[in-house]
């Protein structure tokens, strides 16, 4: 494999992207990491090593010209930038413009600027659960699961996945072959998890109890953010050595985190901080439906004067009521992926971050 490579990470200031950038800095074959993002965060400003340069490029992936200029001289693109919307709040046209149109721009820029390798960050939402709420029970990449994804976000990620896989094998401007693959994370946790701190505070204010909506027999695939990032880095490296094997493939992201629902994960994390925290009571679906209905009605009535953010939506309520999980070793079989953080380490690192945030 070549040395002195230049990588570009779109959304490199985001949840997964920042981790990918940090892991790339440990690789001796990487000369420069470019971060393409709308905003530069504080952590990124201090990245870089004696042997690897980090360059921030402010830009929008919906602007083809901006991205084409940024990708000049790049060897590998890891495309993480997306509008993530699990509450279905964003207008569909905006989701489509960023998640589909932005990915199309990334692909076309790679072809125009002779970038031979592209790794795309998708989501389990691109597969399901579907609009019929059919469970996904420990599926693999080869499992046939019919129907349209439940979330608008998922539908846009499915289209972006298809574009990326169809681009595999296309010729760049100067005759190189573009090799692409797709990584599908599911439920992510770790440092900087957006809602984790608020969930802990909610449990403390609720007499140290974590009340939950999910039926006890539901399960989700849960994965530590550092391991998801490592899968991206390893796939990007190995596709240069084995393009015919990885090209056009899709891989679910996974690690040693036990299958469970989010409330149980929160309990495992929170009890490491405060042993008094317990799993509380199950809130029945019908009761939550009524609460969401009332809250939604209030939002509609007051929408001309007051933009009230929903705490839950009917779509997410459906999502929480069914199993959607995957169980696979395809990434190991294809490119030797093994998690670099054990379940215990993942938990310890997340808890350490939570404690730091509480002290601020």
PLY file of the C-alpha trace (Angstrom):
ply
format ascii 1.0
element vertex 360
property float x
property float y
property float z
element edge 359
property int vertex1
property int vertex2
end_header
0.00 0.00 0.00
1.15 3.54 -0.74
2.64 5.76 1.94
2.17 9.50 2.49
-1.54 9.32 1.72
-3.96 12.25 1.96
-7.36 11.48 3.49
-10.41 13.71 3.51
-13.18 13.21 6.07
-16.47 14.97 5.40
-18.22 15.84 8.63
-14.88 15.43 10.38
-16.01 17.62 13.27
-19.02 15.39 13.96
-19.67 12.53 16.37
-18.13 9.75 14.26
-16.00 11.96 12.03
-13.91 13.42 14.84
-13.10 9.91 16.04
-12.08 8.85 12.52
-9.74 11.82 12.25
-8.09 10.96 15.58
-7.58 7.33 14.57
-6.13 8.30 11.19
-3.47 10.32 13.01
-2.14 7.05 14.48
-1.59 5.50 11.04
1.96 5.90 9.73
0.87 5.81 6.08
-1.25 8.97 6.43
0.54 12.22 5.61
-2.41 14.60 5.84
-6.02 14.52 7.02
-8.36 17.10 5.55
-11.55 17.85 7.43
-14.42 19.14 5.31
-17.18 20.55 7.47
-19.46 23.53 7.90
-18.06 24.38 11.32
-14.74 23.82 13.05
-14.99 22.64 16.64
-12.48 23.40 19.37
-11.08 19.85 19.56
-10.13 19.84 15.87
-8.09 23.03 16.20
-5.49 21.22 18.29
-5.20 18.04 16.25
-2.14 17.08 14.26
1.15 15.35 14.94
4.79 15.78 13.98
4.29 13.51 10.98
0.64 14.13 10.05
-0.97 17.43 9.15
-4.62 18.22 9.88
-6.20 20.78 7.57
-9.67 22.18 8.13
-11.63 23.15 5.01
-14.89 24.97 5.62
-17.50 23.96 3.10
-20.89 22.52 2.28
-21.24 19.17 0.50
-24.29 20.48 -1.33
-21.90 22.83 -3.16
-20.15 20.73 -5.80
-17.55 23.38 -6.62
-16.51 23.79 -2.97
-16.07 20.08 -2.48
-14.24 19.57 -5.79
-11.63 22.13 -4.76
-11.23 20.50 -1.34
-10.77 17.00 -2.76
-7.94 17.94 -5.11
-4.87 15.80 -4.37
-6.79 13.48 -2.01
-6.27 9.71 -2.10
-9.15 8.52 0.10
-12.49 10.11 1.05
-14.45 8.99 4.11
-17.88 10.55 3.75
-19.58 11.01 7.15
-21.34 14.34 6.63
-25.12 14.06 6.82
-28.24 15.61 8.25
-29.20 13.12 10.97
-32.87 13.39 11.89
-34.48 10.62 13.93
-37.44 12.81 14.93
-38.52 13.48 11.33
-38.45 17.23 11.99
-36.40 18.41 9.00
-38.17 19.08 5.69
-37.70 16.11 3.38
-36.24 18.34 0.65
-33.48 19.44 3.04
-32.72 15.84 4.04
-32.67 14.89 0.37
-30.41 17.78 -0.62
-27.78 16.99 2.01
-27.92 13.21 2.32
-28.62 12.31 -1.31
-27.48 15.35 -3.27
-24.42 15.79 -1.06
-23.39 12.17 -1.57
-23.89 12.53 -5.31
-21.57 15.56 -5.22
-18.96 13.59 -3.27
-19.04 10.74 -5.81
-18.89 13.06 -8.82
-16.04 15.05 -7.30
-14.09 11.83 -6.67
-14.55 10.87 -10.31
-13.63 14.33 -11.57
-10.57 14.73 -9.32
-9.18 11.16 -9.63
-9.87 10.03 -6.06
-9.75 6.21 -6.19
-11.26 5.26 -2.80
-14.49 6.24 -1.05
-15.98 4.94 2.22
-19.55 6.04 2.95
-21.15 6.22 6.42
-24.73 5.01 6.16
-27.12 3.86 8.90
-29.22 0.86 9.90
-32.13 3.23 9.24
-31.41 2.79 5.52
-32.73 -0.77 5.89
-35.35 -0.51 8.58
-37.40 -0.87 10.57
-39.86 -0.54 7.73
-43.12 1.38 7.58
-45.03 -1.77 8.63
-43.02 -2.02 11.87
-41.79 -5.52 11.02
-39.04 -6.54 13.46
-35.45 -6.95 12.28
-34.08 -9.75 14.44
-30.30 -10.19 14.21
-30.20 -9.73 10.45
-27.04 -9.88 8.34
-26.02 -7.91 5.27
-27.55 -10.69 3.16
-30.93 -10.82 4.93
-33.88 -9.91 2.74
-35.94 -7.34 4.62
-38.71 -5.83 2.46
-40.49 -2.51 2.55
-39.68 1.16 2.75
-37.70 2.45 5.75
-39.84 3.96 8.47
-37.85 7.21 8.79
-37.45 9.90 6.15
-33.81 10.02 7.20
-33.54 6.30 6.48
-35.03 6.69 3.02
-32.44 9.31 2.10
-29.60 7.18 3.46
-30.86 4.19 1.46
-30.70 6.24 -1.72
-27.24 7.52 -0.86
-26.10 3.93 -0.20
-27.35 2.88 -3.62
-25.53 5.75 -5.33
-22.29 4.84 -3.54
-22.48 1.16 -4.41
-23.37 1.86 -8.04
-20.34 4.16 -8.28
-18.00 1.28 -7.49
-15.89 0.42 -10.50
-16.58 3.64 -12.39
-13.64 5.28 -14.13
-12.28 8.59 -12.91
-11.32 11.39 -15.29
-7.83 10.01 -15.87
-8.78 6.34 -16.02
-8.43 5.21 -12.39
-11.07 2.89 -10.97
-13.18 4.21 -8.10
-13.59 1.66 -5.30
-16.40 2.27 -2.81
-17.86 0.56 0.24
-20.52 1.34 2.85
-20.42 1.14 6.67
-23.80 0.91 8.45
-23.74 1.97 12.12
-26.80 1.36 14.26
-27.35 2.69 17.79
-24.20 4.56 18.75
-22.99 5.50 22.21
-19.79 6.92 23.68
-18.21 10.24 24.50
-20.28 13.17 23.25
-23.44 11.09 22.79
-25.96 13.93 22.35
-28.68 12.77 24.79
-26.73 10.71 27.30
-26.12 13.50 29.80
-29.77 14.60 29.78
-30.89 11.00 30.31
-28.65 10.70 33.36
-29.99 13.93 34.84
-33.53 12.75 34.13
-32.88 9.51 36.03
-31.47 11.42 39.01
-34.48 13.73 39.11
-36.79 10.71 38.91
-35.70 9.23 42.27
-32.76 7.39 40.64
-35.03 5.48 38.30
-34.83 4.94 34.54
-38.36 4.57 33.26
-38.60 3.11 29.79
-40.94 2.68 26.82
-39.42 -0.33 25.07
-41.05 -3.72 25.73
-38.72 -5.89 27.81
-38.18 -8.39 24.99
-36.97 -5.85 22.41
-33.30 -5.59 21.53
-31.13 -3.26 19.52
-27.59 -3.48 18.21
-25.51 -1.03 20.25
-22.00 -0.03 19.21
-19.30 2.16 20.75
-18.38 5.15 18.58
-14.64 4.43 18.72
-15.15 0.96 17.24
-17.38 2.32 14.49
-14.67 4.83 13.60
-12.04 2.08 13.59
-14.11 0.02 11.16
-14.08 2.99 8.77
-10.31 3.44 9.06
-9.60 -0.26 8.59
-12.00 -0.60 5.65
-10.39 2.42 3.95
-6.96 0.82 4.39
-7.92 -2.67 3.29
-9.90 -1.60 0.23
-6.63 -0.29 -1.18
-5.13 -3.78 -0.80
-8.23 -5.78 -1.79
-10.45 -3.55 -3.96
-12.18 -6.48 -5.66
-13.27 -7.93 -2.31
-14.44 -4.75 -0.56
-15.63 -2.84 -3.61
-19.37 -2.25 -3.65
-19.90 -4.02 -0.32
-21.88 -2.94 2.72
-20.92 -3.74 6.32
-22.92 -3.42 9.52
-20.86 -1.87 12.33
-20.63 -4.01 15.48
-18.57 -4.73 18.59
-18.84 -6.61 21.92
-21.57 -4.43 23.42
-24.41 -6.74 24.57
-27.66 -6.77 22.59
-30.19 -4.77 24.56
-32.45 -1.77 24.41
-31.28 1.75 25.15
-32.69 1.91 28.69
-30.64 -1.12 29.72
-27.51 0.38 28.17
-28.14 3.58 30.12
-28.54 1.52 33.29
-25.21 -0.24 32.68
-23.49 3.12 32.19
-25.23 5.08 34.94
-24.75 2.50 37.69
-21.01 2.76 37.12
-21.40 6.39 38.21
-24.08 5.92 40.84
-25.00 2.39 42.05
-28.30 3.74 43.41
-29.75 4.14 39.92
-32.23 1.42 39.04
-34.40 0.35 36.14
-37.80 1.87 36.88
-41.22 1.10 35.49
-42.30 0.30 31.98
-44.54 2.99 30.47
-47.25 1.32 28.33
-47.40 2.15 24.63
-50.97 3.45 24.85
-50.07 5.90 27.59
-47.10 7.26 25.65
-49.29 7.52 22.53
-51.73 9.76 24.42
-48.89 11.92 25.76
-47.39 12.31 22.28
-50.83 13.14 20.86
-51.41 15.86 23.47
-47.93 17.30 23.03
-48.24 17.26 19.23
-51.63 19.02 19.42
-50.15 21.74 21.64
-47.25 22.16 19.21
-49.66 22.60 16.29
-51.85 25.10 18.15
-48.92 27.25 19.28
-46.76 26.82 16.16
-47.55 30.34 14.81
-46.13 31.88 17.99
-43.83 29.32 19.62
-41.60 26.63 18.17
-41.90 23.78 20.70
-39.46 20.92 20.14
-41.10 17.50 20.53
-39.77 15.19 23.23
-40.99 12.22 21.17
-42.86 11.59 17.93
-45.28 8.88 16.81
-42.58 7.57 14.48
-40.00 7.21 17.25
-42.62 5.65 19.51
-43.11 2.97 16.84
-39.35 2.60 16.50
-38.92 1.97 20.23
-41.59 -0.72 20.28
-39.89 -3.25 17.99
-36.61 -5.16 17.73
-34.12 -4.02 15.13
-30.75 -5.68 15.45
-28.03 -7.26 13.35
-25.58 -10.06 14.03
-22.74 -10.51 11.55
-19.00 -11.06 11.19
-18.72 -9.94 7.57
-16.30 -7.10 8.36
-14.00 -9.59 10.09
-14.20 -12.05 7.21
-13.59 -9.41 4.53
-10.98 -7.16 6.10
-10.01 -8.51 9.50
-12.01 -6.06 11.59
-11.89 -6.57 15.36
-13.07 -3.96 17.87
-10.19 -2.02 19.41
-12.23 -1.27 22.54
-13.82 -4.03 24.62
-17.29 -3.63 26.10
-15.69 -2.83 29.47
-13.35 -0.23 27.97
-16.18 1.32 25.98
-18.26 1.63 29.13
-15.39 3.03 31.19
-14.50 5.65 28.58
-18.13 6.75 28.25
-18.58 6.98 32.03
-15.36 8.98 32.38
-16.67 11.51 29.86
-20.05 11.70 31.63
-18.35 12.44 34.94
-16.28 15.20 33.34
-19.41 16.76 31.83
-21.20 16.71 35.17
-18.32 18.57 36.80
-18.52 21.49 34.36
0 1
1 2
2 3
3 4
4 5
5 6
6 7
7 8
8 9
9 10
10 11
11 12
12 13
13 14
14 15
15 16
16 17
17 18
18 19
19 20
20 21
21 22
22 23
23 24
24 25
25 26
26 27
27 28
28 29
29 30
30 31
31 32
32 33
33 34
34 35
35 36
36 37
37 38
38 39
39 40
40 41
41 42
42 43
43 44
44 45
45 46
46 47
47 48
48 49
49 50
50 51
51 52
52 53
53 54
54 55
55 56
56 57
57 58
58 59
59 60
60 61
61 62
62 63
63 64
64 65
65 66
66 67
67 68
68 69
69 70
70 71
71 72
72 73
73 74
74 75
75 76
76 77
77 78
78 79
79 80
80 81
81 82
82 83
83 84
84 85
85 86
86 87
87 88
88 89
89 90
90 91
91 92
92 93
93 94
94 95
95 96
96 97
97 98
98 99
99 100
100 101
101 102
102 103
103 104
104 105
105 106
106 107
107 108
108 109
109 110
110 111
111 112
112 113
113 114
114 115
115 116
116 117
117 118
118 119
119 120
120 121
121 122
122 123
123 124
124 125
125 126
126 127
127 128
128 129
129 130
130 131
131 132
132 133
133 134
134 135
135 136
136 137
137 138
138 139
139 140
140 141
141 142
142 143
143 144
144 145
145 146
146 147
147 148
148 149
149 150
150 151
151 152
152 153
153 154
154 155
155 156
156 157
157 158
158 159
159 160
160 161
161 162
162 163
163 164
164 165
165 166
166 167
167 168
168 169
169 170
170 171
171 172
172 173
173 174
174 175
175 176
176 177
177 178
178 179
179 180
180 181
181 182
182 183
183 184
184 185
185 186
186 187
187 188
188 189
189 190
190 191
191 192
192 193
193 194
194 195
195 196
196 197
197 198
198 199
199 200
200 201
201 202
202 203
203 204
204 205
205 206
206 207
207 208
208 209
209 210
210 211
211 212
212 213
213 214
214 215
215 216
216 217
217 218
218 219
219 220
220 221
221 222
222 223
223 224
224 225
225 226
226 227
227 228
228 229
229 230
230 231
231 232
232 233
233 234
234 235
235 236
236 237
237 238
238 239
239 240
240 241
241 242
242 243
243 244
244 245
245 246
246 247
247 248
248 249
249 250
250 251
251 252
252 253
253 254
254 255
255 256
256 257
257 258
258 259
259 260
260 261
261 262
262 263
263 264
264 265
265 266
266 267
267 268
268 269
269 270
270 271
271 272
272 273
273 274
274 275
275 276
276 277
277 278
278 279
279 280
280 281
281 282
282 283
283 284
284 285
285 286
286 287
287 288
288 289
289 290
290 291
291 292
292 293
293 294
294 295
295 296
296 297
297 298
298 299
299 300
300 301
301 302
302 303
303 304
304 305
305 306
306 307
307 308
308 309
309 310
310 311
311 312
312 313
313 314
314 315
315 316
316 317
317 318
318 319
319 320
320 321
321 322
322 323
323 324
324 325
325 326
326 327
327 328
328 329
329 330
330 331
331 332
332 333
333 334
334 335
335 336
336 337
337 338
338 339
339 340
340 341
341 342
342 343
343 344
344 345
345 346
346 347
347 348
348 349
349 350
350 351
351 352
352 353
353 354
354 355
355 356
356 357
357 358
358 359
